[in-house]
Amino acid sequence: MSTPRKHYKHPAESEIGNGTIYLEAQGDVIVRQVESYRSVLVWADKTGQADERFPLSDQPLSWLDLDSDDAITASQFEAVWKQAKAVSG
């Protein structure tokens, strides 16, 4: 039996400003993420990333300051994932 995936939305900061990070985690491992900063929307997973400045997080999920208020549904994550893949390959 595989570990269920959980999804989160959390404020983020980068070299281009403040934004939002969307995470999909399986257990304590982040497996997919989307980052949104103003007009920049990028994705990352174990196969690669849309922008080399935004690689897949290698931190365990437990290291991040997430709580139940940050949780989103799988369909909410999938919607932003599809949007990021469409605009940034």
DRENGUVO-808593 format. One record per residue (C-alpha): x, y, z; residue in one letter; residue number from 1. Coordinates in Angstrom, 3 decimals, always signed. Each point is the difference from the previous one (the first is absolute). Layout:
<c1=X, c2=Y, c3=Z, type=A, seq=NUM>
...
// end
This chain:
<c1=+0.000, c2=+0.000, c3=+0.000, type=M, seq=1>
<c1=+1.415, c2=+3.375, c3=-0.988, type=S, seq=2>
<c1=+0.072, c2=+3.041, c3=+2.219, type=T, seq=3>
<c1=-2.764, c2=+2.483, c3=-0.851, type=P, seq=4>
<c1=+1.027, c2=+3.302, c3=-1.498, type=R, seq=5>
<c1=-0.708, c2=+3.268, c3=+1.787, type=K, seq=6>
<c1=-0.185, c2=+3.467, c3=-1.494, type=H, seq=7>
<c1=+0.856, c2=+3.433, c3=+1.358, type=Y, seq=8>
<c1=-0.009, c2=+3.689, c3=-0.946, type=K, seq=9>
<c1=+2.364, c2=+2.296, c3=+1.915, type=H, seq=10>
<c1=+1.521, c2=+3.493, c3=-0.338, type=P, seq=11>
<c1=+3.491, c2=-0.027, c3=-1.499, type=A, seq=12>
<c1=+2.894, c2=+2.359, c3=-0.667, type=E, seq=13>
<c1=+2.600, c2=-0.098, c3=-2.746, type=S, seq=14>
<c1=+2.511, c2=+2.214, c3=-1.728, type=E, seq=15>
<c1=-2.861, c2=+1.394, c3=-2.106, type=I, seq=16>
<c1=-2.288, c2=+0.855, c3=+2.890, type=G, seq=17>
<c1=-2.839, c2=-1.350, c3=+2.098, type=N, seq=18>
<c1=-2.307, c2=-2.652, c3=-1.331, type=G, seq=19>
<c1=-1.655, c2=-3.325, c3=+0.693, type=T, seq=20>
<c1=+1.277, c2=-3.568, c3=-0.035, type=I, seq=21>
<c1=-2.265, c2=-2.979, c3=-0.630, type=Y, seq=22>
<c1=+1.320, c2=-3.365, c3=+1.166, type=L, seq=23>
<c1=-0.934, c2=-3.622, c3=-0.526, type=E, seq=24>
<c1=+1.600, c2=-2.344, c3=+2.518, type=A, seq=25>
<c1=+0.026, c2=-3.741, c3=+0.461, type=Q, seq=26>
<c1=+0.869, c2=-0.698, c3=+3.591, type=G, seq=27>
<c1=+2.786, c2=+2.417, c3=+0.900, type=D, seq=28>
<c1=+1.244, c2=+0.368, c3=-3.607, type=V, seq=29>
<c1=-1.033, c2=+2.863, c3=-2.257, type=I, seq=30>
<c1=-0.689, c2=-1.550, c3=-3.409, type=V, seq=31>
<c1=-1.385, c2=+2.940, c3=-2.002, type=R, seq=32>
<c1=-0.128, c2=+3.740, c3=+0.518, type=Q, seq=33>
<c1=-1.174, c2=+3.157, c3=-1.710, type=V, seq=34>
<c1=+1.259, c2=+3.468, c3=+0.836, type=E, seq=35>
<c1=-1.868, c2=+3.171, c3=-0.928, type=S, seq=36>
<c1=+1.608, c2=+3.473, c3=+0.112, type=Y, seq=37>
<c1=-1.923, c2=+2.860, c3=-1.611, type=R, seq=38>
<c1=-0.093, c2=-1.077, c3=-3.662, type=S, seq=39>
<c1=+2.483, c2=-2.882, c3=+0.421, type=V, seq=40>
<c1=-1.455, c2=-3.506, c3=+0.413, type=L, seq=41>
<c1=+2.444, c2=-2.927, c3=+0.106, type=V, seq=42>
<c1=-0.203, c2=-3.718, c3=+0.757, type=W, seq=43>
<c1=+2.490, c2=-2.587, c3=+1.272, type=A, seq=44>
<c1=-0.031, c2=-3.749, c3=+0.575, type=D, seq=45>
<c1=+2.523, c2=-2.840, c3=+0.098, type=K, seq=46>
<c1=+0.347, c2=+0.096, c3=-3.810, type=T, seq=47>
<c1=+0.964, c2=+3.672, c3=-0.187, type=G, seq=48>
<c1=-1.212, c2=+3.559, c3=+0.345, type=Q, seq=49>
<c1=-1.243, c2=+2.830, c3=-2.172, type=A, seq=50>
<c1=+2.623, c2=+2.457, c3=+1.287, type=D, seq=51>
<c1=+3.382, c2=-0.940, c3=+1.464, type=E, seq=52>
<c1=-0.423, c2=+2.668, c3=+2.688, type=R, seq=53>
<c1=-2.884, c2=-2.023, c3=+1.483, type=F, seq=54>
<c1=+1.010, c2=-3.671, c3=+0.452, type=P, seq=55>
<c1=-2.108, c2=-2.534, c3=+1.872, type=L, seq=56>
<c1=+0.397, c2=+0.485, c3=+3.745, type=S, seq=57>
<c1=+2.348, c2=-2.516, c3=+1.574, type=D, seq=58>
<c1=-1.157, c2=+0.860, c3=+3.524, type=Q, seq=59>
<c1=-2.259, c2=-2.493, c3=+1.748, type=P, seq=60>
<c1=-3.577, c2=+1.179, c3=+0.299, type=L, seq=61>
<c1=+0.326, c2=-0.137, c3=+3.794, type=S, seq=62>
<c1=+2.639, c2=+2.779, c3=-0.113, type=W, seq=63>
<c1=-2.449, c2=+2.445, c3=-1.514, type=L, seq=64>
<c1=-2.254, c2=+2.185, c3=+2.084, type=D, seq=65>
<c1=-3.282, c2=-1.479, c3=-1.263, type=L, seq=66>
<c1=-3.218, c2=-0.616, c3=+1.883, type=D, seq=67>
<c1=-3.590, c2=-0.948, c3=-0.772, type=S, seq=68>
<c1=-0.737, c2=+3.546, c3=-1.220, type=D, seq=69>
<c1=+2.491, c2=-0.596, c3=-2.829, type=D, seq=70>
<c1=-1.715, c2=-3.188, c3=-1.212, type=A, seq=71>
<c1=-1.736, c2=+0.032, c3=-3.395, type=I, seq=72>
<c1=-1.802, c2=-2.715, c3=-1.940, type=T, seq=73>
<c1=+1.605, c2=-2.197, c3=-2.628, type=A, seq=74>
<c1=-2.215, c2=+1.603, c3=-2.646, type=S, seq=75>
<c1=+1.152, c2=+3.490, c3=+1.023, type=Q, seq=76>
<c1=+3.620, c2=-1.118, c3=-0.347, type=F, seq=77>
<c1=-0.662, c2=-1.695, c3=-3.357, type=E, seq=78>
<c1=-1.593, c2=+3.173, c3=-1.380, type=A, seq=79>
<c1=+3.054, c2=+2.148, c3=+0.790, type=V, seq=80>
<c1=+2.359, c2=-2.812, c3=-1.147, type=W, seq=81>
<c1=-1.725, c2=-0.182, c3=-3.396, type=K, seq=82>
<c1=+0.122, c2=+3.780, c3=-0.316, type=Q, seq=83>
<c1=+3.726, c2=+0.104, c3=+0.818, type=A, seq=84>
<c1=+0.787, c2=-2.810, c3=-2.447, type=K, seq=85>
<c1=-2.005, c2=+1.771, c3=-2.722, type=A, seq=86>
<c1=+1.785, c2=+3.344, c3=+0.365, type=V, seq=87>
<c1=+3.515, c2=-1.192, c3=+0.760, type=S, seq=88>
<c1=+0.299, c2=-3.351, c3=-1.734, type=G, seq=89>
// end
